[in-house]
């Protein structure tokens, strides 16, 4: 429903460096223990995107608006990190930074099978926060950007992540290790909803498409793990103005730089926007909502960090939904949603080798639905406690272990037909794993996870094993295998008898080449599904299936100055028998072929950013009651092109960005499936709710760039 394109990180950390502002220049040289220059080292200011990469002679230079005390971070794939306190001022002399070799290995490697890292904590990173914010057509949404990576499927009627032949329910979202059971906004049928969270809140975004660590459970296909930022570099305020919403926020940092926080408030109403931009949907009440996001952070002299993150929103919308049995007849459908999240985490570094993490998460979600006079109220509550320990016994053994427990409660009432369900459940999990350095270029990670579910009255043990071998200075091979489980949704557990965990076995092999701003990644995988939920003739665990395929990814931000692009391709072969499927078939959310091209160009001298993206996917299966073969029909090929542009200016003490963007610029009809009448004589396609959608916005940041946070949070 909305194009949200965020360019502010680009504005204040890239384009304005050489365009408008008089900034402080940081330059120097990075060398190794033999005093030889180091190429490809990342040098940046902690907590910001201000930084650069060393050239062939080891030199670097970049500019920043910051002044005063801060931390300069230096990272290199084969060296120990440097955290250098510095005082930023005008006319600083060049730095000379010497990096040490790790005690055991010159070429430290990390396991990357099935994992796309976004953030400096994962050395196999292929995207960063700026990419999430500036990719055309992604709605300024974390999951929107992730859908341009290989392994994901184009399911335009849903905002969920569908990964490698898995349904949207098989993908899990976490923040700071705490589970988020309702990560997407609630909406009306067949219209995609975005995720609730701005990418600018997070310093790490790790997208696991399979073969993930033993610390993650409750997901058959993928895990998206988001890690919130630490203290900001300074206080700031921001205002965002678009035709359908207004938002304002403020972030503060105390003088001691050990206590910080922020709050953002937004209100949206699409009535005016929909009166200007034509919609296919027959809205009774256009989407309207309000959101509040807040956070607090406190660090101590004892190497402790406390974080609290809070989120609350209320939303409502209603429309006339087609009655497929009666042409030209419509059924009223409305939804009111309230959602609240509270996450409290604690981290303490015990010494140079060990640290502990603990967290408590509370999630609440309530949907009030009126579907053709059938009134449904669905309220869910979840409490989670989590504790983990990470450390190093020696340079060869780096273990981690932990435990977590959940209490889940749901109240499902259909008042006018007398159906009421009150269901609660306790579940828990423990895990242990360790990185073992077998030799200089070869590591392994064995792990085990055990889970218990009270409703199922069952334990399950999940072994996992991964290997990584560095084949050259810039490339490595990864192999991973493991077992993964998920508990059935509460309605199946409530009505079913003697259910058990659904299970999937992952087998993954990949090759990855990373050299500065060029990345090549090839990954093959196979998933063996067992004990999937079936609903006919009765609810049980009689389903099964498989998913196999190949993912390709190439990115080049080096060859042409200012130009950055990536290409991704997914080939998927999958079938399953589950739910009410009479036989094994490719599911309705799967496409055999999916491809994406993303291009961005920065014109620094003009203060201008231009971006475009193009996506293509082969047709998806859909149910045709007239077809003699179940799910044998296919939708047309999917084509989608998007465009965005931003103009950047400074007026007085304000940083201003003017944005224009358009989704589906060619006006293609995107068909995601078909809905049939009961007798099969009438059919209607499921498409986008618009031919094209537009964004024209003005975003104002005062004190520091935070505008991207606001734009990403707008509906």
C-alpha positions in Angstrom: 0.0 0.0 0.0 2.9 2.3 0.5 6.3 3.1 -1.0 8.7 4.0 1.7 12.2 4.9 0.4 14.8 6.0 2.9 17.7 7.9 1.7 18.9 9.7 4.8 21.8 7.5 5.7 23.0 8.2 2.1 22.4 11.9 2.6 24.3 12.6 5.8 27.0 9.9 5.6 27.9 9.8 1.9 26.6 12.6 -0.3 27.0 15.6 2.0 30.6 14.7 2.8 31.6 16.4 -0.5 28.6 18.5 -1.2 27.4 21.0 1.4 29.1 20.7 4.7 32.4 21.6 6.1 33.3 18.4 7.9 36.2 17.1 9.9 38.6 14.9 7.8 39.9 11.7 9.2 42.7 10.0 7.4 45.6 7.7 8.0 47.2 4.4 7.2 46.6 0.8 8.4 49.6 -1.6 8.5 50.2 -5.1 9.7 52.8 -6.4 12.3 55.5 -6.3 9.5 54.7 -2.6 8.8 53.2 -3.6 5.4 50.1 -1.8 4.2 46.8 -3.6 4.7 44.2 -3.4 1.9 40.5 -3.8 2.5 40.4 -2.9 6.2 37.2 -1.2 7.3 37.8 2.0 9.3 34.7 3.7 10.8 33.4 5.6 13.8 31.6 3.4 16.3 27.8 3.6 16.1 27.8 5.4 12.8 28.1 4.8 9.1 31.0 7.3 8.8 33.9 5.4 7.5 36.0 4.1 4.6 38.0 1.1 3.3 41.8 1.2 2.9 43.3 1.3 -0.6 46.1 -0.8 -2.0 48.7 1.3 -0.1 46.8 0.9 3.2 45.6 4.5 3.3 42.1 5.7 4.1 40.2 9.0 4.3 36.7 10.0 5.1 34.8 13.0 6.6 32.3 13.3 9.5 30.1 15.9 11.2 31.1 14.5 14.6 33.4 16.3 17.0 34.9 15.4 20.4 35.6 12.1 22.0 34.6 8.9 20.2 35.9 5.5 19.1 37.6 4.7 15.8 37.1 1.0 14.9 39.3 -0.9 12.4 38.3 -4.3 11.2 40.0 -6.7 8.8 39.1 -10.3 7.9 42.5 -11.7 8.9 43.4 -9.4 11.9 42.3 -8.6 15.4 39.9 -5.6 15.6 41.2 -2.2 16.8 39.0 0.0 19.0 41.0 3.3 19.2 39.7 6.2 21.4 40.1 9.5 19.4 39.3 13.2 19.8 37.8 14.5 16.6 38.6 18.1 15.7 39.6 20.2 12.7 43.1 19.7 11.1 43.8 16.3 12.8 47.1 14.7 11.9 46.9 11.3 10.0 46.5 8.1 12.1 48.9 5.2 11.9 47.1 2.0 13.0 48.9 -1.3 13.3 46.8 -4.5 13.3 47.9 -7.7 15.0 47.4 -11.3 13.7 45.1 -13.6 15.6 47.0 -15.9 17.9 46.0 -19.0 16.0 45.3 -18.0 12.5 46.1 -15.3 9.9 42.8 -16.0 8.1 40.0 -16.2 10.6 36.9 -17.6 9.0 33.2 -17.7 9.9 30.5 -20.1 9.0 28.2 -18.5 6.3 26.1 -21.4 5.1 22.5 -20.3 4.9 23.3 -16.9 6.5 23.2 -13.4 5.0 24.7 -11.0 7.5 23.8 -7.3 7.6 26.0 -5.5 10.1 29.6 -5.4 11.0 29.4 -8.4 13.4 29.1 -10.8 10.5 32.1 -10.8 8.2 30.1 -12.4 5.3 27.9 -9.3 5.1 26.3 -8.7 1.7 23.9 -5.9 2.6 23.9 -3.1 5.2 21.3 -0.8 6.8 21.7 1.7 4.0 20.8 -1.0 1.5 17.6 -1.7 3.3 16.7 1.9 3.3 17.5 2.8 -0.3 16.5 -0.2 -2.4 13.7 0.8 -4.8 10.4 -1.0 -4.3 11.2 -2.5 -0.9 8.8 -0.2 0.9 11.7 0.9 3.2 11.1 -2.4 5.0 13.6 -4.9 6.3 11.7 -7.9 4.9 11.1 -6.0 1.6 14.9 -5.6 1.1 15.5 -9.3 2.1 13.1 -10.3 -0.6 15.6 -9.1 -3.2 18.1 -11.8 -1.9 18.2 -15.3 -3.3 16.1 -18.0 -1.5 13.1 -15.8 -1.0 9.8 -16.0 -2.9 7.6 -13.3 -4.4 4.3 -13.6 -2.6 2.8 -10.1 -3.2 -0.4 -10.7 -1.3 1.5 -11.2 1.9 4.2 -9.3 3.8 5.7 -12.4 5.3 9.0 -14.0 4.3 8.6 -17.2 2.3 12.0 -18.9 2.2 13.2 -22.0 0.2 9.8 -23.7 -0.2 8.6 -22.9 3.3 5.4 -21.1 4.2 5.4 -17.7 5.9 4.7 -19.3 9.2 8.0 -21.2 9.0 10.0 -17.9 9.2 10.8 -16.5 12.7 11.7 -12.9 13.6 13.6 -12.0 16.7 15.0 -8.8 18.3 18.0 -9.1 20.6 17.4 -12.8 20.8 13.8 -12.4 21.9 11.0 -13.9 19.8 8.5 -11.5 18.1 5.3 -13.6 17.4 3.5 -10.8 15.4 6.2 -9.0 13.5 3.9 -7.8 10.7 1.0 -5.3 10.9 -2.5 -6.9 10.8 -4.5 -6.2 7.7 -7.3 -7.3 5.4 -7.1 -10.4 3.2 -4.9 -10.5 0.0 -3.2 -7.1 0.7 0.4 -7.3 1.9 1.3 -5.7 5.2 4.8 -4.5 6.1 6.9 -5.4 9.1 6.6 -3.2 12.2 10.3 -2.2 12.6 12.6 0.4 11.1 16.0 -1.0 10.0 17.7 2.1 11.4 17.0 0.8 14.9 19.4 -2.1 14.4 23.2 -2.4 14.2 22.9 -6.1 13.1 20.5 -7.8 10.8 21.2 -11.5 10.3 19.0 -13.3 7.8 19.4 -17.1 8.1 17.8 -19.0 5.2 18.7 -22.4 6.6 21.4 -24.3 8.6 21.2 -21.8 11.4 22.8 -22.0 14.9 21.5 -24.2 17.7 20.5 -21.1 19.7 17.6 -20.6 17.3 14.4 -22.8 17.5 10.8 -22.8 16.5 11.4 -22.3 12.8 11.5 -24.8 9.9 12.8 -22.5 7.2 14.4 -19.2 8.3 15.3 -16.9 11.2 15.6 -13.1 11.0 17.6 -11.9 14.0 17.7 -8.1 14.7 20.1 -6.6 17.2 19.3 -3.1 18.5 21.9 -0.3 18.4 23.8 1.0 21.4 24.2 4.7 22.4 23.7 7.3 19.6 26.6 9.6 18.9 24.6 12.8 19.9 21.1 14.1 20.5 18.8 14.8 17.6 15.2 15.4 16.4 13.4 14.6 13.2 10.1 15.5 11.4 8.6 13.6 8.5 5.8 14.9 6.2 4.1 12.8 3.5 0.6 13.0 2.1 -0.8 10.2 4.3 1.2 10.6 7.6 3.2 12.8 9.9 5.8 11.6 12.4 8.2 13.3 14.9 10.9 11.9 17.1 13.7 12.9 19.5 16.8 11.0 20.6 18.9 12.1 23.6 22.4 11.3 25.0 23.6 12.5 28.4 26.9 14.3 28.9 28.6 11.2 30.3 27.5 9.2 27.2 26.3 6.3 29.4 22.5 6.9 29.2 20.4 7.5 26.1 17.0 7.0 24.8 14.4 8.1 22.2 10.8 8.3 21.3 9.0 8.5 18.0 5.3 9.2 17.5 3.4 8.9 14.2 -0.1 9.2 12.8 -1.3 8.0 9.4 -4.5 8.2 7.5 -4.7 7.1 3.8 -8.1 8.7 3.0 -6.6 11.7 1.2 -3.9 9.7 -0.5 -6.4 7.1 -1.9 -8.6 9.9 -3.2 -5.7 11.1 -5.3 -4.1 7.7 -6.3 -6.7 5.4 -7.7 -7.2 2.0 -5.8 -8.7 -1.2 -7.0 -9.9 -2.0 -3.5 -13.3 -0.7 -2.4 -12.4 0.8 0.9 -15.1 1.6 3.5 -12.5 3.0 5.9 -9.0 3.6 4.6 -6.2 2.4 6.8 -5.7 4.6 9.8 -3.3 4.2 12.7 -1.0 5.6 15.4 2.4 4.2 16.6 4.7 5.0 19.4 8.3 3.6 19.6 10.6 4.2 22.5 14.0 3.0 23.8 16.3 3.4 26.8 19.9 2.4 27.1 22.2 2.4 30.2 25.9 1.4 30.3 28.0 1.1 33.4 31.7 1.1 34.3 31.4 -2.6 35.0 31.1 -3.5 31.3 27.3 -3.8 31.6 24.6 -2.7 29.1 20.9 -2.5 29.9 18.5 -1.9 27.0 14.8 -1.5 26.9 12.7 -1.3 23.7 9.0 -0.6 23.6 6.5 -0.5 20.7 2.8 0.2 20.6 0.3 0.7 17.8 -3.4 0.8 17.1 -4.8 0.5 13.6 -8.1 0.0 11.8 -9.3 -0.4 8.3 -12.3 -1.9 6.5 -13.4 -2.7 2.9 -15.9 -4.5 0.7 -14.5 -7.9 -0.2 -15.8 -9.6 -3.4 -18.4 -12.4 -3.0 -17.1 -15.0 -5.4 -20.4 -16.9 -5.5 -22.5 -13.8 -6.3 -21.0 -11.5 -9.0 -21.3 -7.8 -8.3 -22.0 -8.6 -4.6 -19.6 -7.6 -1.8 -19.0 -8.7 1.7 -18.0 -6.1 4.4 -14.7 -6.9 6.2 -13.1 -4.8 9.0 -10.3 -5.2 11.4 -9.0 -3.3 14.4 -5.6 -4.1 15.7 -3.7 -3.3 18.9 -0.1 -4.4 19.4 2.4 -3.9 22.2 6.0 -5.1 22.7 8.4 -4.7 25.6 11.9 -6.0 25.5 14.4 -5.7 28.3 17.9 -7.1 27.8 21.1 -7.2 29.9 24.7 -7.9 28.7 27.8 -8.1 30.8 31.3 -8.7 29.6 32.9 -10.8 32.4 36.5 -10.6 31.0 38.2 -10.7 27.6 36.9 -14.3 27.0 33.4 -14.5 28.4 30.2 -12.6 28.4 26.6 -13.3 29.5 23.3 -12.2 28.0 19.8 -12.2 29.6 16.5 -10.9 28.4 12.7 -10.7 29.1 10.2 -10.1 26.3 6.5 -9.4 26.5 4.3 -9.4 23.4 0.6 -8.6 23.1 -1.6 -8.6 20.0 -5.4 -8.2 19.6 -7.4 -8.4 16.4 -11.1 -7.5 16.3 -12.5 -8.7 13.0 -16.0 -8.3 11.5 -16.3 -10.6 8.5 -19.8 -10.4 7.1 -21.3 -10.0 10.6 -19.2 -12.8 12.0 -17.5 -11.1 15.0 -14.0 -12.5 15.9 -11.8 -11.3 18.7 -8.3 -12.9 18.9 -6.0 -11.9 21.7 -2.5 -13.4 22.3 0.0 -12.9 25.1 3.6 -14.1 25.2 6.2 -14.0 27.9 9.8 -15.1 27.3 12.9 -15.4 29.4 16.3 -16.1 27.8 19.8 -16.5 29.1 23.0 -17.3 27.3 26.8 -17.5 27.8 29.4 -17.0 25.1 33.1 -17.4 25.6 36.5 -18.9 24.7 38.2 -21.8 26.5 41.2 -21.6 24.2 42.0 -20.3 20.8 40.7 -23.5 19.4 37.4 -23.8 21.4 34.8 -21.1 21.5 31.6 -22.5 23.2 28.2 -21.0 23.7 25.2 -22.3 25.6 21.9 -21.1 26.9 18.2 -21.6 27.8 14.9 -20.0 27.1 11.3 -20.4 28.3 8.0 -19.3 26.9 4.5 -18.8 28.2 1.9 -18.3 25.5 -1.8 -17.6 26.0 -4.6 -17.0 23.5 -8.2 -16.0 23.8 -10.2 -16.7 20.7 -13.9 -15.6 20.8 -16.5 -15.7 18.1 -19.3 -14.2 20.1 -22.2 -14.3 17.8 -21.8 -18.0 17.0 -20.9 -19.0 20.5 -17.3 -20.3 19.9 -14.8 -19.5 22.6 -11.3 -20.9 23.0 -8.9 -20.2 25.8 -5.6 -21.9 25.4 -2.2 -21.6 27.1 1.1 -23.4 26.7 4.5 -23.6 28.3 7.6 -24.4 26.2 11.3 -24.3 26.7 14.6 -24.9 24.9 18.2 -25.4 25.8 21.2 -25.4 23.5 25.0 -25.8 23.4 27.5 -25.5 20.6 31.1 -24.6 20.0 33.4 -23.4 17.3 36.3 -25.8 16.9 39.4 -24.6 15.0 40.6 -27.8 13.4 43.4 -26.2 11.5 44.4 -22.8 10.2 41.8 -22.6 7.5 39.2 -25.1 8.7 36.7 -24.8 11.5 33.6 -26.8 12.6 30.6 -26.0 14.7 28.8 -29.0 16.3 25.7 -28.2 18.3 22.6 -29.7 20.0 19.3 -28.2 20.9 16.6 -29.8 23.0 13.0 -28.5 23.3 9.9 -29.4 25.3 6.3 -28.4 24.7 3.7 -28.9 27.4 0.7 -29.1 25.1 2.4 -31.8 23.0 3.9 -33.5 26.1 7.0 -34.2 24.1 10.7 -33.6 24.0 12.8 -33.3 20.8 16.5 -33.3 20.3 18.0 -31.5 17.3 21.6 -32.1 16.3 23.4 -29.6 14.0 26.8 -29.5 12.4 28.6 -27.0 10.2 32.0 -26.7 8.6 33.9 -23.9 6.9 37.1 -24.2 4.8 39.0 -21.2 3.4 40.1 -21.9 -0.1 41.9 -18.6 -0.7 42.4 -15.2 0.9 39.0 -14.0 -0.3 36.9 -17.3 -0.7 35.6 -20.2 1.4 33.4 -23.2 1.2 30.7 -24.0 3.8 28.8 -27.2 4.5 25.9 -27.5 7.0 23.4 -30.1 8.1 20.9 -30.2 10.9 17.4 -30.9 12.2 14.8 -28.2 12.9 11.4 -28.2 14.5 8.3 -26.2 15.0 5.2 -26.6 17.2 1.8 -26.6 15.4 -0.3 -23.4 15.6 -2.6 -23.3 18.6 -5.8 -24.1 16.7 -4.3 -27.3 15.4 -3.0 -28.2 18.9 -6.4 -27.4 20.4 -8.5 -29.5 18.0 -5.9 -32.1 17.1 -5.1 -35.3 19.0 -1.6 -36.7 19.8 0.2 -34.1 17.7 4.0 -33.8 17.6 6.6 -31.3 16.4 6.8 -30.6 12.7 10.4 -31.3 11.4 12.8 -30.4 8.6 16.3 -31.6 7.9 18.6 -29.1 6.2 21.6 -29.9 4.0 23.5 -26.9 2.6 26.7 -26.3 0.7 28.0 -22.9 -0.5 30.9 -21.1 -2.0 31.5 -17.4 -1.2 34.0 -14.9 -2.6 34.3 -11.6 -0.9 36.8 -8.9 -1.9 36.1 -5.3 -0.8 32.8 -4.4 -2.5 32.5 -7.4 -4.7 30.7 -10.5 -3.6 29.9 -13.8 -5.3 27.8 -16.4 -3.6 26.6 -19.8 -4.8 24.6 -22.1 -2.5 22.8 -25.4 -3.0 20.4 -26.9 -0.5 18.0 -29.7 0.2 15.2 -29.7 2.9 13.4 -32.9 3.9 10.1 -32.1 5.6 8.4 -34.6 8.0 5.4 -34.6 10.3 3.8 -31.6 8.6 0.2 -30.7 9.7 -2.6 -32.2 7.7 -6.3 -31.3 8.2 -8.1 -33.9 6.1 -9.6 -36.3 6.9 -8.6 -35.1 10.4 -5.9 -33.0 12.0 -2.7 -34.9 12.3 1.0 -35.0 11.5 0.7 -37.0 8.3 2.3 -34.4 6.0 5.7 -34.6 4.3 7.6 -32.9 1.5 10.9 -31.6 0.2 12.5 -28.4 -1.2 15.8 -28.2 -3.1 17.4 -25.6 -5.2 20.2 -23.2 -6.1 20.8 -19.6 -5.0 23.1 -17.2 -6.8 24.2 -13.7 -5.7 26.6 -11.2 -7.3 27.2 -7.7 -6.1 29.6 -5.1 -7.4 30.1 -1.7 -5.8 33.7 -1.2 -6.9 34.0 -1.2 -10.7 32.3 2.2 -11.3 32.5 5.1 -8.8 29.1 5.9 -7.4 27.5 2.8 -9.0 26.4 -0.1 -6.8 24.3 -3.0 -8.1 23.5 -6.6 -7.3 21.9 -9.6 -9.1 20.2 -12.5 -7.4 18.7 -15.7 -8.8 16.8 -18.5 -7.2 15.9 -21.9 -8.6 13.5 -23.9 -6.5 12.1 -27.4 -6.8 9.6 -28.3 -4.1 6.5 -30.4 -3.3 4.6 -31.1 -0.2 1.5 -32.8 1.2 0.1 -30.9 4.0 -3.1 -29.2 5.3 -6.0 -30.3 3.0 -3.8 -31.2 0.0 -5.1 -34.5 -1.5 -1.7 -35.4 -2.8 1.9 -34.0 -2.9 2.2 -30.9 -5.0 4.1 -27.6 -5.4 2.6 -25.3 -2.8 0.8 -22.1 -3.9 3.5 -19.8 -2.5 6.3 -21.3 -4.5 7.9 -20.2 -7.8 10.5 -22.3 -9.7 12.5 -19.2 -10.9 12.9 -15.8 -9.2 15.4 -13.1 -10.1 16.2 -9.5 -9.0 18.3 -6.7 -10.3 19.0 -3.7 -8.0 20.9 -0.6 -9.2 21.8 2.5 -7.2 23.8 5.6 -8.3 25.1 8.4 -6.1 25.9 11.7 -7.8 27.7 13.4 -4.9 28.4 16.7 -6.6 24.7 17.3 -7.2 23.5 15.9 -3.9 21.4 13.4 -5.8 20.5 9.8 -5.4 18.8 7.6 -8.1 17.8 4.0 -7.7 15.9 1.4 -9.6 15.0 -2.3 -9.2 13.5 -5.0 -11.4 12.1 -8.4 -10.3 10.8 -11.3 -12.2 9.3 -14.7 -11.1 7.8 -17.6 -12.9 4.1 -18.4 -12.2 2.9 -19.9 -8.9 0.5 -22.8 -8.6 -3.2 -22.0 -7.8 -6.2 -24.1 -7.1 -8.5 -24.5 -10.1 -11.6 -26.6 -9.2 -12.2 -27.4 -12.9 -8.7 -28.9 -13.4 -8.3 -32.7 -13.1 -4.8 -32.3 -11.6 -4.5 -30.6 -8.2 -2.5 -27.3 -8.3 -1.5 -27.9 -11.9 -2.3 -24.4 -13.2 0.1 -21.5 -13.0 -0.3 -17.7 -12.7 1.3 -15.5 -15.3 5.0 -14.5 -15.0 5.6 -11.7 -12.4 7.3 -8.5 -13.6 7.9 -5.5 -11.4 10.0 -2.3 -11.9 10.5 0.4 -9.4 12.2 3.8 -9.2 13.3 6.3 -6.6 15.1 9.7 -6.5 16.2 12.0 -3.7 17.4 15.6 -3.6 19.5 16.7 -0.6 19.8 20.2 0.9 20.9 22.0 4.0 19.0 25.0 5.2 20.3 26.7 8.3 20.6 24.0 11.0 18.3 21.6 9.3 19.1 18.7 6.9 16.3 18.3 4.3 15.6 15.5 1.9 13.0 15.6 -0.8 11.9 12.2 -2.0 10.0 10.9 -5.0 9.4 7.2 -5.6 7.1 5.0 -7.7 6.3 1.3 -7.4 5.3 -0.8 -10.4 6.3 2.0 -12.7 5.3 0.0 -15.8 1.8 -0.6 -14.5 2.0 -4.3 -15.0 -0.9 -6.4 -13.6 0.6 -8.5 -10.9 -1.4 -11.7 -10.5 -0.7 -13.7 -7.3 -3.5 -16.2 -7.6 -7.2 -16.6 -8.2 -10.3 -17.0 -6.1 -13.1 -19.2 -7.4 -16.8 -19.5 -6.6 -17.8 -22.8 -5.0 -19.2 -24.1 -8.3 -16.1 -23.0 -10.2 -17.9 -20.8 -12.7 -16.7 -17.4 -11.4 -13.0 -16.4 -11.0 -11.3 -13.3 -9.8 -7.6 -12.6 -9.7 -5.6 -11.6 -6.6 -3.5 -8.5 -7.5 -2.0 -5.4 -6.1 -4.5 -3.0 -4.7 -3.2 -0.3 -7.2 -1.8 0.1 -10.7 1.1 2.3 -9.4 1.8 3.8 -6.0 3.7 7.0 -5.3 5.6 8.7 -2.5 6.4 12.4 -2.4 7.9 13.4 0.9 9.8 16.1 2.9 12.0 14.9 5.7 13.7 17.2 8.1 16.5 16.3 10.6 17.8 18.6 13.3 21.1 17.9 15.0 21.8 14.6 13.4 20.5 12.3 10.6 17.6 10.3 12.0 15.2 10.9 9.2 15.5 7.4 7.8 14.1 6.0 11.1 10.9 8.0 10.6 10.4 7.2 7.0 10.9 3.5 7.6 8.3 3.5 10.3 5.6 5.2 8.3 2.8 2.9 7.0 
